[in-house]
């Protein structure tokens, strides 16, 4: 568990940037102008099918951090608050909910399973995120 906590900070920095960026499309408090999406960013509604993964184990353990053999650990890590993503082919999509809440609670029990999610897919600086509106 210490190993997970130690690396969680680094992973959180990557995911935190995605969360802050997701809010750029919303209007901010009175007196501040809404920010426009950067030119290199794109937002599209899409349906993705892939494996629910615990980002820490996926990045630090490679193939051993995927699949049914790793489901128990992934479920514990996701429910413990570590970043969660959908792995589609060779691409990892960090996951949040469309209402800007963490996807951990909704995806924790689905760790290591194939799911189909629908939502807005965003890309910036090589990072991909899906703001999930539905899970099948």
N, C-alpha and C positions, 0 to 999 in steps of 0.2 A: 504494500500500500504506500510505503514511503516513496518508492520509485515512481508511482503514479502521481503522487502529490508534487514531487520535485519537477517533473516534466509538464505538469498541468499548467504551470505558469507560462511556459513558452508557447504551448498550444493555445492558451487563452488569449495571448497577445495576437495571434493570427486570427482567431475567431472574433475577438473583440473588435478588430478593425472592420470586419464584415458587418457586425451589428451596427456600428456607428455609421457606416456607409449606407446601410439600408434605410436609415432615417433621413438621409439627404433629400429624398423625394417628397417629404412632408413639409408643410409650412411650420415655421418656428414661432416663438412668442411674438407679441406685438412689437412693432418697430424693427423687426428683422425681416429681411427679404428672403423668400424661399430660395434654396440653392438648387441650381440645375444639375442634372446628371452629367458627369464628365463625358467628354466625347468618346473615350475608350470604353466606357461602360455601356452595356446593353441590357435591356429588361424584356423578357418575353415569357408569356404564359406557356408552360409546357407540361407534358406528362412524362415522367421518368420511371423506369422499372430497374431496381437494383437491390443490392444487399445493404441492410442497415449495419453500419460499422461504428465502433468506438474509435475515434480518430487517433487517440494516443497509441493504442495497441496496434492499429493498422500501420502507423508511421514507424513505430519502434520495433515491431516484431515481424514485419513483412507478412508473408503468407500464413504464418502461425497465428497472426492476429485476425484472421478471417474464418468464416465457416462455422459449421455446427460444433466442432470441437472447442471453439473459442466462445460459444454463445453465453455460457455462464459468466465468464469474466467480462465480456462486452456488456452484458446486461447490468452487472454491478457497476462498471465504470460509467455507463451512460446515466443510470439512475443516480449515481453519485455526483453528477454534474459535469463530467468531462464532455468535451465536444462530441457531437454525433453528426454523422454524414450518411449520404446514400452513395454507394460505389456503383457506378454504371460503366461497365467495361473498364477502361483504364483511367476514367475520370472520377474524381471525388467531388461531391457537391455538399458543402457544409449545409446543415439543416436548421431552419428556424420555422416558426409558424407564421402564417400570413398576418396574424394580429400582433406580431413582434414579441411573442413569448418564446421561451426556449422550447425546443422540440423534444427534450429529454424525456419528459413524463409520457408523452404520446408514443415515442419510439422505443423506449426502454425495453418493454416486453417483446418487441419485435427484433431485438438484437440478433444478428446473423441470419435473419430471414429475408427472403425476397419480398419486396413491397412495390406497389405502384403508387406514386405520389403525383399530385398535380399542384402547380403553383408557379409563381414568378421566378424565373431563373435569371440570375444576375452574374456578370463576369466583370472583374476589374483586376488589373495587375496580375493576371494569371490565376486568380482565386475565383472559384465558382460557389454560388450559394443558391439554394432554393428556399423561398418563403412559401411553405406548404399550406395549401387551402383544403386539400383532401388527401386521405390515406386509404388505400385498399389493401 
